[in-house]
Amino acid sequence: MKRNLLNQMKKEWRDNVWLVIELAVVCLAIWGLSVIVYVQGKGLLAPRGFNPENVYSISLKTVSSGSPNYIDLGENADAAYRSDFLELLRRLRENPNVEAVATHWGAIPYNYNYDGRQLALIDGQDSILYFGNTRYGSPDIVNVLQLNSLTGKSRKDLYEMLQRGELLIWNNPTYEESGRNPRDLIGKKVILGGDTSRVYRVGDVIEQVRRTDYELSWGGGFMVPLVGGDESWGSVAVRVKPGKGMQFKEDFKSNADLRKLRNVYFSDLKSLTDIRESCQRSVEVDIRMKIIIMIFLVLTIFLGLLGSFWFRIQQRISEIAIRKVCGAKRREIFARIITEGLILLFGAIVVVGCIVWPFIGTFENMLFEKWTIFLAAEAFTVLLVAIGIIISLWYPARKAMQIEPAVAIKAE
């Protein structure tokens, strides 16, 4: 039967060539879209390294000297600014709805912080460079973001490390792929960006604090401690107790003492979940659009294949009837019809493979992915299109086999 099927397909080669080309274009489109959607969305499968729930961002601002609300403090303006800011932080911490308060610069995710530095060892040379995104935070940033150690340290330990002026670094994929373990840097003296005026000690390695849920950072990162006088500048991050978000926002809105002290005041209270939604909206819309295009493409293909195969099977109604009369079982006829469709799909995959795989190295470099991802996407494409072909063939074949042989070959 297989030999007869191949001979029959050979005789109908013109129609089959067009079907193979159609299937090849479809497979190429689905393959490419599935890889892109995976690359864009796989960050959702990776650990965040922090907890954005119940976290609020607050901006620190000062009253300008030209404002009628400005209070002239004379030569004590700078000292008053610092003391007033610290007093407002104290009031925030004493709010019954607040769990932790930290000052920071660029430490809150979803802000596309592009401040990157290179870490360099003081007590040795390292041929493999560690690059990372630089964030500054007071020790309480550990509790606000609920950072997680990769070495089993508690948040109290991480807090104390920042308090001692030590760096927290996170795992660096590029560094690890080069054969180095970031944990080897723990306890080492380092400088950042070639600045020899300040030497840090690496305290611990923590989970990556990525800028967005979708971004898989190629590099690592540093949490640089803000301690002493450094703690009195930057923005403010607040973690409220679970279920107390509405009460905290009401307190912040209604209690002026919580927001303002002389020339220093807080504004722009935003939840980190709202910031996340705003930051990631364009990426999520883009991913949803690609998924919709893929679904539309699959449905269009399904309908197109259904029409093409329906027409082909209608032309073979008499052939199916003769096979039934000659003793062929229904499952044998089904197997013959479906096998023909899968052979066409195999031909399409061969064509697509000859187009794509010679350039797979270029695609790996462009998307920073290994060839196994492309192979998995190809397997997904084959499975999806195969299911579409089987469904497209099964229904018209079932209809054709319901026709009585005498009726089917009457015209013959």
Secondary structure, DSSP 8 states (H G I E B T S, - for coil): -HHHHHHHHHHTHHHHHHHHHHHHHHHHHHHHHHHHHHHHHGGGGS--SS--TTEEEEEEEE--TTSTT----GGGHHHHHHHHHHHHHHHHHHSTTEEEEEEEES-SSSS----EEEEEESSS--SS-EEEEEEEE-TTHHHHHT--BSSS--HHHHHHHHHTT-EEEE--HHHHHTT--GGGGTT-EEEETT-TT--EEEEEEE----SSSS---SSEEEEEE--GGGGGSSEEEEEE-TT-HHHHHHHHHH-HHHHEETTEEEEEEEEHHHHHHHHHHHHHHHHHHHHHHHHHHHHHHHHHHHHHHHHHHHTTHHHHHHHHHTT--HHHHHHHHHHHHHHHHHHHHHHHHHHHGGGHHHHHHHHT--HHHHHHHHHHHHHHHHHHHHHHHHHHHHHHHTS-HHHHTS--
